[in-house]
Amino acid sequence: MTTTLLVLCESEAAALQWRARAGRFADARVEACAAREAWHGALRAALAAGNGSVIVCREQTWLQDDVAARAREVAADLDRRFPNWSLCGDAGVAPDGVHRYHHIKDDRRGPEPGAGPRPVLALDGNLMLANTSQWQAAGAALPALSDFDAIALAASLEGLAHGLLPMTDARLGSVIAGTSGSERHDPLLHEPLVEYLRAYAVRAPAAEAGAESGFYARLSQAAGVAVHAELLRLFDAALTRARGHRKPRILIGCRSQFDRAPLLDRAVASFSQAAQAAGELAAISVRILSDLPETQFAAEVARVKALHPVLDLDGWHLPVREKRLSRVDLLLEEYGHFLENKPALDAQLDCLIALHGRERIAQWKALTD
């Protein structure tokens, strides 16, 4: 299987260099676009082709020879876990619209560790993998925004508008040659997503404010809070679609602080806010653990439940001698399915290699044999 590698170059000289080393990349067909004004047209055509995955990178990105095989591995994983993914890259904006996931090694800093794919509001990096099949099926089309340098951001927002998720993944981490290029091509490094969109609205040519790019104009010209709320609405809808009708359950075990009631109340209040914010994306349950005398424990749990009647909250009374065993039972209840499916457990452990290293992960896997 051949994967297209689309390289966005600043000059014809750079494009010629990329074409000359095309043979280094196994199973990849290199297409080098030699002019900035042609970037949108090249990416637009690649996305519209709908014939699998396309790797897109800037000219200053250093790629491993097996980048095509790695990209196909990531795509297969995303197809299984987030079937409506649109783009996956080496950097992106978190759902809060301010913080970034960054898997780029450059002169400023090293990449952040990662544990598997992360849904984001928008991509903003130097390397991305495009799911052209989903893009075409959803009827999405990249607007012809000639002066909009952050084309990954534009493509991300267009995908969100059609129910497609942008993602980041440490497995697509890249190395950038030189600081100046990185700074120029990371417009969201120093400013929130909303501010960048509003700045773009000021400089966007009138010719680009038509129906085709109306989505960006509407977001950019609104008040900041409204922009973020709209993006989160689209993000939540796409994430819900990715998970289908499966609503994951998050169980929070909270050690009791009955001797410090205000502290316990603040903790439970934060859990309640999280449950409301999760909406249809996840069901959050809270269990308060304590070894207090059972009568006193029941009364305190009842008091806390009365403060948050909507929250799924209850208490687990743990006699001292049963504490450790009960905690083990709790873990087995929540994760017992992994005992019957070792490949699934191994796959989850593999996501932690970047954090703990292959040697430790191998030791953990050996414990499950």
Secondary structure, DSSP 8 states (H G I E B T S, - for coil): --EEEEEE-SSHHHHHHHHHTGGGSTTEEEEEE--GGGHHHHHHHHHHH-SSEEEEEETTEE--TTHHHHHHHHHHHHHHH-TTEEEEESEEE-TTSS-EEE-EE-SS-------S-EE-SEE-SSEEEEEHHHHHHTT------TT---HHHHHHHHHHHTT-EEEE-GGG-EEES-HHHHHHT-TTSSS-HHHHHHHHHHHS-GGG-SSTTHHHHHHHHS-HHHHHHHHHHHHHHHHHHHTTT---EEEEEEE--TTSHHHHHHHHHHHHHHHHHHTTS-EEEEEEEE-S-HHHHHHHHHHHHHH-TTSEEEEEE--GGGHHHHHHHHHHHHHGGGGG-HHHHHHHHHTTHHHH-HHHHHHHHHHT-
